[in-house]
Amino acid sequence: MSTAEAIDLASSKFMDLVLVSGNSDNPVCKIMDYGKYKFEQAKKEKESKKKQRIIELKEIRITPNIEEHDFNFKNKNAKRFLSAGDKVKITVRFRGRELNYVKLGEEVLNKFAEELKDISVIEKPVKLEGKNMFVILAPSK
């Protein structure tokens, strides 16, 4: 039917004429309530956003010569973050001459990863950047 007839038909039903496919020889249109359609699309989009979870990156800072109690405390916090579904970045900060003992920092990070291996996976392995060495752990599925 012609465009004018389609517009008249849509206005007689108090609806809108919506172009579905306009790139072919015969453009395809649909008679619908466009305001209601847009509202339903927005409602679906809002519902899908409600179901998704944003994963945060939590950071735990330690020193290469950390004591056992402090290690356990930081380990407990890391477990809490991982069980909540967040990623954890464990950073060893070297100050002054501690940079000469990079191996100690690497051992501490490996010990952390070993303690948390039942609830996490290593996303990024141990890496030294400047005066900081870090590892990123993600919650296991």
Buried (B, 14 or more C-beta within 10 A) or exposed (E): EEEEEBBEEBEEEEBBBBEEEEEEEEEEBBBBBEEEEEEEEEEEEEEEEEEEEEEEEBEBEBBBEBEEEEBEEBBEEBBEBBEEEBBBBBBBBBEEEBBEEBEBBBBBBBEBBEBBEEEBEBBEEBEBEEEEBBBBBBBEE
